Amino acid sequence: EANLKESRGSEMRPIVKVEGGIGRIILIGQFDFNLHREFRQAGQELLDNNAVKIIRIDMEQVPQIDSSALGMLLLLRERAAMNRMTMEIVNCQPAVKQVFEIANMSTHFNFQFA
């Protein structure tokens, strides 16, 4: 019974890296509402950086996403556009790519598939 701890603390924070004018958010693991606060903070860090012109979301290590993740991505894209930044989504796994296609979101983002 001592092993029934909540696994909420095991979630990975998004990794933020800035290289030249590209700000990268590297996501690891499930991308869903549990990542809301951390993703928003990572996005804000890049939005506040005047050197960043492109926000690149790297999903290579994301096995799946849900509708709340789609909403978070759309919101960040909107805020990036207000800051005259572009946003790209790169390295989607097939299951993640399929979610974008089913939700008819492929036209909303610049994709670079692995």
VEXPA-246285 format. One record per residue (C-alpha): x, y, z. Coordinates in steps of 0.25 Angstrom, whole numbers, plus 5000, padded with zeros to 4 digits. Layout:
XYZ;...
//
This chain:
500050005000;501250095002;501450084987;500150154983;500850284982;500350384971;501250384959;500950524956;502350564961;503050484950;502550574939;503750634931;503850784929;503950834915;505450864912;505651004907;506851034898;507151164890;508151154878;508251274870;506851324866;506251184869;505651154882;505351004884;504350944894;504750794895;503550714900;503750574907;502650484910;501150494909;500750634905;499350664912;498750754922;499650714933;500750794925;499950914924;500751004934;502150964930;501850974915;501251114917;502451154925;503451094915;502651174904;502651304912;504151294913;504351284898;503351394896;504051484905;505451464898;505551574888;506651494880;505651384877;504951384864;504551244862;503951154873;504151004870;503350904877;504150774877;503250654879;504250534876;504050484890;502550504891;501750374889;500350434888;499650564891;498150604894;497250714891;497750804902;499150794896;498550844883;497950964890;499250994897;499950994883;498951084877;499051184888;500551184887;500451204872;499551314874;500451384884;501651364876;500951424864;500651544872;502151554875;502451544860;503051404863;502751274855;502551144861;502951004856;502650864861;503650764858;503950614859;502550564862;502350414864;501350354854;500250344865;500450494868;500450534854;499150454852;498450534864;498850664856;498250614843;496950564850;496750694857;496950764843;498150844850;499150814839;498850944832;499051024845;500550994848;501850984840;502250834841;503550764839;503450614840;504550524844;
//
